[in-house]
Amino acid sequence: MGHHGPHHPHHRHHGPPHWLRRLPLPVRIMRGVHRRLVRFLVLAMALGGVGGAAMHAAIAHGVGHVACVGGAVLLAAWPLAWVATVRIVRPLRELARVAGDLQGGALDQRAQLPQSDDEVGEVAGALRDLADRVSRQLADQRALMAAVSHELRSPLGRVRVLVELLREGTAGTTAYDDLQAEIDGMDALVGDLLAAARIDFEALSPRPLQARDVALRALHIARWPEDALIGGEALTIQADATLLARALSGILDNARRYGATTVTLRIEPDGDRVVFAAEDDGPGFADGEAERAFEPFRRGPGVAPSGEGLGLALVRQVARAHGGEAGAENRPGGGARVWLSVPRG
């Protein structure tokens, strides 16, 4: 889903030349129709010229010859009309056949779509791109579901053990808190999956928002005090409020797990974007770990599995879905800085 799955190479398509693809779509379609019309007009003119010459010669020899020539022209024109019809309909029939296979789930049949620089080629190219996208999404969905099922086994196993200990009366004093933590972790994972699904299906609802309002909501979700927020006054952004708040709470949760005692959420303008950055005074990232932190279910060294959801992978997915970006780096004075950007309103 999104950036979670493996990389899938794109198929090479020998379609129209580069200069033709740069023309507007209506112009390319009209060009293909115009070329076919010219071909058949030239053929019709040639037949008319030959038929006219034959008729002229026949008139000189009498009415009987005219009838014979007229019949011969009709006999020649009939199969030629069928040939023209077959040539026009053949790519449409092939297009319809492959489209039916794609509708039935046979996405590998997209390689059989006709390739040309006319109107049929345009429709075939659009279907091919759609099939490629669906194929990548399905592969990513399968990869993500496999990872999620693996991630859920551990917290479910710990919940089962805690329930048995509580039933036997041998659980420790923190058993209920531990049980609540496992439930919260699984709830976070389910919430991240729903958010990622909204992005994959392009179900975003961006609208003008006050940057500080979204940041305060994220602090509330992450159970972090409001005085941790710095900046953002009078900054308006264009974003989906629910998804952005979840992403911001994600970078705050990351700071809580890997940071030390102080965490701040800073809002700064950056050209046509607004940057939200969670800064902590922890040990920072080890060499090469800053970029790897955005891999799905990636955990830093020394952190026990806890079913915390997709983590920074979802943060980057949300940022890119808004036309922004996300990143991580070590702070010059120590600690880490994880940020994401979204367009200004």
GIBELHU-V156342 format. One record per helix or strand of 2 or more residues. SS is the DSSP state (alpha for helix, beta for strand). FROM is the first residue (numbers start at 0). LEN is the number of residues. Records with the same first field share a line. If there is no record, write none. Layout:
# GIBELHU-V156342
SS=FROM-LEN ; FROM-LEN
This chain:
# GIBELHU-V156342
alpha=17-4 ; 24-35 ; 62-41 ; 106-6 ; 118-50 ; 174-26 ; 210-11 ; 225-3 ; 240-18 ; 288-4 ; 311-10
beta=206-4 ; 228-3 ; 235-4 ; 262-8 ; 272-8 ; 325-5 ; 335-9
